[in-house]
Amino acid sequence: MSVQEVDVGEICPRTIVSNLGGVKDLDELQGSLGVFLCNVKASKMRGVVSQGRLLCCSASDVRVELLVPPSGSVPGDRITFLNYPGEPDRELSSKQKIWELLQPDMQVDTKGVANYKGCGFEVKGKGLCRAPSLTNCTIR
């Protein structure tokens, strides 16, 4: 997955517009860490320029959870994929619709681990990114 840069970030170090659906209490997210795509092209959404994508998982439109980086993670930690070495593109072209191509292969497995084609989202030396309670669901 060398085409995307996935990082751990503090919610919200930059402006990111996201439809969190089932996440109800946004105050609880302040100061939390999340998993972000950081090299997507900034785009205007709902009248605000969004500078990335916050990754979450969902079992339905009602049950949505943010992906959680492993304990000990800090903002800026890079998430890697053992089977997909390489450097990410500096900025993804919005015309190529790369997210739409990759997203169907992103899932949370039976153990709650975030995966791309079966390869866990990993912060080297710290562990795997997970869903807090959902399993067998999609990442969006």
C-alpha positions in Angstrom: 0.0 0.0 0.0 2.7 2.4 -0.9 0.3 4.8 -2.5 -1.2 6.1 0.7 0.4 7.6 3.7 -1.4 6.6 6.9 -0.4 8.3 10.1 -1.4 8.4 13.8 -2.7 11.9 14.6 -4.3 13.8 17.4 -7.9 14.6 16.8 -7.7 17.1 15.1 -4.3 18.5 14.3 -5.5 19.8 11.0 -9.0 20.5 9.6 -10.7 17.3 8.6 -14.3 17.0 7.7 -15.8 13.6 8.4 -19.2 12.1 8.6 -18.9 10.1 11.8 -22.5 8.9 11.8 -22.9 6.7 14.9 -20.2 8.6 17.0 -22.4 10.7 19.2 -20.3 12.6 21.8 -17.6 14.5 19.9 -16.4 16.0 23.2 -15.1 12.6 24.1 -12.8 12.6 21.1 -10.9 15.7 22.2 -7.2 14.8 22.8 -7.7 11.2 21.5 -5.5 9.7 18.8 -6.9 8.5 15.5 -5.8 7.0 12.3 -5.6 9.4 9.3 -4.9 9.4 5.6 -2.6 12.4 5.3 -1.7 12.6 1.7 -5.2 13.0 0.2 -5.6 16.2 -1.8 -7.3 18.9 0.3 -10.9 19.5 -0.8 -13.8 21.6 0.1 -16.5 19.8 2.0 -19.5 21.4 3.6 -17.9 24.8 3.0 -14.7 23.9 4.8 -11.3 22.7 3.3 -10.7 19.2 4.6 -7.0 18.2 4.7 -7.2 14.5 5.3 -9.4 11.5 6.0 -10.2 10.1 9.5 -10.5 6.3 9.3 -13.3 4.6 11.1 -15.0 1.2 10.8 -18.6 0.4 10.7 -20.9 -2.6 10.9 -23.8 -0.4 9.7 -24.6 3.3 9.4 -25.6 3.2 13.0 -22.5 1.5 14.5 -19.4 3.5 13.7 -16.1 3.4 15.6 -12.8 5.3 15.0 -9.8 3.1 14.4 -7.4 3.3 17.4 -3.6 3.2 17.1 -1.7 1.0 19.5 -0.8 2.3 23.0 2.4 4.3 23.1 1.6 5.8 19.6 2.2 9.5 19.2 1.0 12.0 16.5 3.0 11.5 13.3 3.8 7.8 13.8 3.6 6.2 10.4 1.4 3.1 9.9 3.1 0.5 7.8 2.0 -2.7 6.0 4.6 -5.5 6.0 3.5 -6.9 2.6 3.5 -3.4 1.0 6.9 -1.7 1.6 7.8 1.6 0.0 7.3 5.3 0.3 3.8 6.8 -0.1 2.9 9.3 -2.8 3.3 12.9 -1.7 -0.3 13.7 -2.6 -2.9 11.4 -4.2 -4.6 12.7 -7.3 -8.3 13.2 -6.7 -8.9 12.3 -10.3 -7.5 8.8 -9.9 -10.0 7.8 -7.2 -7.4 5.7 -5.4 -9.3 5.6 -2.1 -12.3 4.1 -4.0 -10.0 1.4 -5.4 -8.4 0.5 -2.1 -11.3 0.9 0.3 -13.0 -2.5 -0.5 -9.9 -4.3 0.6 -9.8 -2.5 4.0 -11.5 -4.4 6.8 -11.4 -5.1 10.5 -10.8 -8.9 11.0 -12.3 -11.3 13.6 -9.8 -10.1 16.2 -10.6 -6.4 15.7 -7.4 -5.6 13.8 -7.5 -3.2 10.9 -6.2 -4.8 7.7 -5.5 -4.1 4.1 -5.8 -7.3 2.1 -5.1 -9.3 5.3 -2.1 -7.3 6.3 -2.4 -5.4 9.6 -2.1 -1.7 10.0 1.1 -1.6 12.2 3.0 1.1 14.0 6.5 -0.4 14.1 7.6 -1.4 17.5 4.2 -0.4 19.1 1.6 -2.8 17.7 -1.5 -3.0 15.5 -4.3 -0.5 15.0 -7.7 -1.8 16.1 -11.4 -1.2 16.3 -12.5 -0.7 20.0 -15.2 -3.3 19.9 -16.3 -4.1 16.3 -15.1 -7.1 14.3 -15.7 -8.4 10.8 -16.6 -5.0 9.4 -15.5 -2.5 6.8 -13.1 0.4 7.1 -14.2 3.7 5.6 
